[in-house]
């Protein structure tokens, strides 16, 4: 049976060994570990449990393969059944809502952003699982706590996030005069202008792309001092700071490749890999696919964090992936046991290695996983938890903040101004109306 180190120092020391072991760990090894784990785990599955779990449809094939190995080992070791259904980003929340409203169909959901907060009264208290993992794996980052906790208890477990970072072509950037990626807002604006002028345009999603669009428009708003809500959850979107953010984003949009206002979460991946797009905000999935299908693009691309805001602070909104257990499930202990098993070092280390940087951790010990340093192009994605802010911004995360992101309130405000459907004042007023209906 293969064992992986759990503390930072031994993880770093055994980096090369870990990568090799992760790649070769057999189903037999994993099953052996799962059986041993089941004997000592504080979470005991109900006999004969049958779980229906929905997750988002993978963007990195190897991640899904590694995940299904974990599912298979857990099932066999515990004599339970876990049925996995895969749904696109945009379908996860509506289907989870149906289950929450009807009290049937699903036991667990591995969803996006703030999903547990949409129906917190339907979620099993996962505090015991969070405490168990936190003690074992170096503690939770502040952003992990923010994504998992409501009123002092954990309503979901933030498994990982995919970082929304800048993906750009090195040769095009250098030709546009940027040997290093810009480190401030003015520089980023100049970058997109120069890239477009050279016929190598960039572009970020401004359509209803749950991951890509929401992420970078929240960054743009916060970077200019704007907020949807204040610390008391009062709607404050109609402000001079928001107006500045709108004008800034319009300047970027005017230099984007055409069509970004209708992009979904896969549009920029396809355009980048087709050689039609030279800079965008995305997870590491473009790079992972390029290494396999377009090595010349992979060699010529790199990643960077978006620049700090006007106050010098970096606030990014990355796509968190929390897991929740519905309180109408007949098998809550099985769900808890599986969640804890997923994030144990023996599983999670090879799993995030298989994801090749697509899954960034919220548990601090996993900073030491060698996937973050084996290729310097992966390294920026290690810092995702450190720069992540929830969709509530300075406010309190709850059902209303979760609804605002699910309804694309900010995305629509920026898109309506950028495409000329509304002027600055009208775009802000429309967003304010939408937000006030949600934050009552």
Buried (B, 14 or more C-beta within 10 A) or exposed (E): EBEBBBBBEEBBEBBEEBBEBBEEBEEEBBBBBBBEBBEEBEBEBBEEBEBBBBBBEBBBEBBBEBBEBBBBBBBBBBEBBBEBEEBEBBBBBEBBBEBBEEEEBBBBBBBBBBBBBBBBEBBBBBBEBBEBBBEBBBBBBEBBBBBBBBEEEBBBBBBBBBBBBBBBBBEBBEBBEBEEBBEBBEEBBBBBBBBBEBEBBBBBBBBBBBBBBBBBBBBBBBBBBBBBBEEEBEBBBBBEBBBBBBEBBBBBBEBBBEEBBBBBBBBBBEBBBEEEBBBBBBBBBBBBBBBEEBEEBBEBBBBBBBBBBEEEEBBBBBBBBBBBBBBBBEBBBBBBBBBBBBBBBBBBBBBBBBBBBBBBBBBBBBBBBBBBEBBEBBBBBBBBBBBBBBBBBBBBBBBBBBBBBBBBBBBBBBBBBBBEEBEBEEBBBBBBEBBEBBBE
